[in-house]
């Protein structure tokens, strides 16, 4: 609360209301590759728990389930980021992802309607088509 009341931080967060474009990544659904784990914010056990409970990715730190929904989790109260609802209000959200391991995270981001433009490599595209049973 003290940090969010700092004028520079508050000013930064107020700018989220005026975004017209955002370039985002989609986080890994692998417990070992998750940024909160790699950064030391959570243990590998906690990271595994997030994966086991259905989290597929994170977008700007917000954990997203495989169906695209957002639910409270062990990181919810520890995150200072643009809220998911505000991401959805940005007129143009572009995401970049590569590799087979990003297929499910990309699908979750799409199901949650967080992304308007997707830039992916052939392997990610083919894996998405396979996962979604697209001929």
CORBELTA-V356892 format. One record per residue. SS is DSSP state (alpha for helix, beta for strand, coil for the rest). Layout:
SS
SS
This chain:
coil
coil
coil
coil
coil
coil
alpha
alpha
alpha
alpha
alpha
alpha
alpha
alpha
alpha
alpha
alpha
alpha
coil
coil
coil
beta
beta
beta
beta
coil
coil
coil
coil
coil
coil
coil
coil
coil
alpha
alpha
alpha
alpha
coil
coil
coil
coil
coil
alpha
alpha
alpha
alpha
alpha
alpha
alpha
alpha
alpha
coil
coil
beta
beta
beta
beta
beta
coil
coil
beta
beta
beta
beta
coil
coil
coil
coil
beta
coil
coil
coil
coil
coil
alpha
alpha
alpha
coil
coil
coil
coil
coil
alpha
alpha
alpha
alpha
alpha
alpha
coil
coil
coil
beta
beta
beta
beta
beta
coil
coil
alpha
alpha
alpha
alpha
alpha
alpha
alpha
alpha
alpha
alpha
alpha
alpha
coil
coil
coil
coil
coil
beta
beta
beta
beta
coil
alpha
alpha
alpha
alpha
alpha
alpha
alpha
alpha
alpha
alpha
coil
coil
coil
coil
